[in-house]
Amino acid sequence: MLATKPRTTVPLATATVGPASWREATVKEIKISQTAVERSDKGLDLGRAIDALPSLRDNCAQQSNTVVQAYVRETRAVLVKLRDSFLDTNEEVKSLLRGKEALEKKLEHIRKDIALNKMSTEIRCTRPSRERGRDGADSLLDKELQHLYQLKKALEAQLRSVQKQLQVLDQCRRRLNAVIQERNQVLDLICHAVSSVTSGRASRSNGRQSRHQDKTMSFGGNGLGYTRQIDLNMQDPTGRTSPEGDRSGARTPPTDPLGPFTPEAAQAIAQAHEARQRSTVLRREIKEAIDNTQKLQQAAHEAVNDGMNKKVSETITLKQYLTVAAGENRHSIHRSQRWYDATEKALGYTVGPEVQSNLETRERLNRPLVRVYQRHPGTNLPEAQDIIKGAEGLDKSLLQTSRNIGLLQMAQSRLQNDIRHKHAGANVDSSVVRMRRRLANHRWVMGSV
């Protein structure tokens, strides 16, 4: 405040002519005037100290602009973090969708393997009746079917979890989008580039630090109503950052219901981060489930194929033994037939000719030599009885040989039937194995084979 020059005063004692009352009245007026002057000077001094300057409007506008700019910059940093979370959530949705597609593809392969298992069982039912007995291949097919049903059930449960997680991620993404749209309403007059948040931040911060040691600006001393304390570096006083770090290099301001970083934004980012973590764990579980399913499925498929190959090998081996037995049986039939023919010829020789006139003299029972011998008593010969017994023995031999030939022919027929059945069974099992190998790549449509 400028110092005032003292006024020249006339001593009141010099007035001696006028009356005292007149002088006292004047003195009184002078004192009143001096009191008013002193009060006015004090008011001027006080006004110079506290009254607003003529640049009040510009100062108020500048201060308001500073508050708005700081708030908008903080909001832009929050918006960058929200957009990063939105993009991460969107990428996680894409990754989980790819995992879902892989899971659905594996489920389709399981369903095709189930259909292939049923087709294999149905084809094996076309084997001959002799080969339809339950064997190890049937047990392997049943175990494979049960195993495939268990894998199918586990993958379907995993698929339901993926679908629920996709719904959760979609809800988080829509919530983030709503918060982004709401926060974006105050950024129409500011650059939205991420580089504008990171680049130049250090220079601006250093400039502010040189002008303001406390790194903050506080308004309200002039009665303007600005009570917000703006952090020029936009750093969280607690030193905490967002749940998953900030790729843009900007720190989020503290949570404030009326500030740039609202509780809704913080909750949306935290919820999206938690959902992404669960999705990451779920994708890892999906990959492990698909790998384990692939290994178990391949092991079951190869076990069935190996079992059926062994069955085909055993069938072919038995068929070879049957062929050898059929050859031996045929050889035995030929031997028995030759023996039958020889026995039949011997019986003809033993019985003799059918007409008695064809008998030679040496073959007759009353030939001269025998008649001469029988002139004495007790000279009977057992020739006729021996001939009859020999013929009867030959008849029995022929009957037994014919029975043996019949049994051999029956056995030969059974062997040939068994060989044909073994051949057909081996062909059916081989066709099943070929079909399973041909359809093992799952590049076929159900219902087309």
Salt bridges, closest charged atoms under 4 A:
ASP45 OD1 - ARG48 NH1 3.07
ASP84 OD1 - ARG247 NH2 3.62
ASP88 OD2 - ARG247 NH1 3.01
GLU91 OE2 - LYS94 NZ 3.65
GLU92 OE2 - ARG283 NE 2.73
GLU108 OE2 - LYS112 NZ 3.46
ASP113 OD1 - HIS442 NE2 2.89
GLU131 OE2 - LYS422 NZ 2.82
ASP135 OD2 - ARG124 NH2 2.96
ASP135 OD2 - ARG127 NH1 3.60
ASP135 OD2 - LYS311 NZ 2.30
ASP138 OD1 - ARG124 NH1 2.49
ASP138 OD2 - ARG127 NH2 3.99
ASP142 OD2 - ARG134 NH2 2.19
GLU144 OE2 - ARG436 NH2 2.77
GLU156 OE2 - ARG111 NH2 3.89
GLU156 OE2 - LYS152 NZ 2.72
ASP170 OD1 - ARG173 NH2 3.04
ASP170 OD2 - ARG174 NE 3.25
GLU182 OE1 - ARG183 NE 2.79
GLU244 OE1 - HIS273 ND1 2.76
GLU244 OE1 - ARG276 NH2 2.16
ASP246 OD2 - LYS81 NZ 3.30
GLU264 OE2 - ARG175 NE 2.80
GLU274 OE2 - ARG278 NH1 3.16
ASP291 OD2 - LYS287 NZ 3.30
GLU360 OE1 - ARG362 NE 2.95
GLU383 OE1 - ARG367 NH2 3.21
ASP418 OD1 - ARG130 NE 3.65
ASP418 OD1 - LYS422 NZ 2.77
ASP429 OD1 - ARG124 NE 2.88
